[in-house]
């Protein structure tokens, strides 16, 4: 059974680029376009990994990360931030919110694959 990744980003271009990169590696990608939808999908789908943007309509990515980590069924799912916000303070805030790592937009396919495989062990 393929590992499932939830991608939460309001930019259709990110889904257009990241989904094929991940599916070619054998992952199943579930997509959400805003934070509330991402939370519902996380609860319903129980992904193996969550990729979040920081700037989202509605609940922001860091707040969503904290909220997800508060659920027993979600707290052990690794979260990666994929965002254009890349200052040291931004990255620290993401890690403090519960993320395991940070990737910077625009998407670098090799970095994305390396990070996902490093976290999921496949």
Buried (B, 14 or more C-beta within 10 A) or exposed (E): EEBBBBBBBBBEEBBEBBBEBBEEBEBBBBBBBBBBBBBEBBEEBEBBBBBBBBEBEBBBBBBBBBBBBEEEEBEEBBBBBBBEBBEEEBBEBBBEBBBBBBBBBEBEBEEBBEBBEEBBEE
